[in-house]
């Protein structure tokens, strides 16, 4: 909260810190559960496949989900 930052010397004068504080007003925290680490590899591959390799988003998403489930041990 910006009122908490007011007591810290120099914070209000630092535009980068104030921009970060403004971003916190609308940001959505990412989960901190250990299982989220299994997402990053498949998620990155999905985005690269769609943006750089012309893979259809639905296909890339299904592949990423299957990879995630395998990593987590949820595959059947």
Protein Blocks (a to p, Z undefined) as FASTA:
>chain_A
ZZlmmmpghklmmmklmmmmmmmmmgccddfbfklmmmmmmmmmmmmmmmmnopafklmm
mmmmmmmmmmnopaZZ
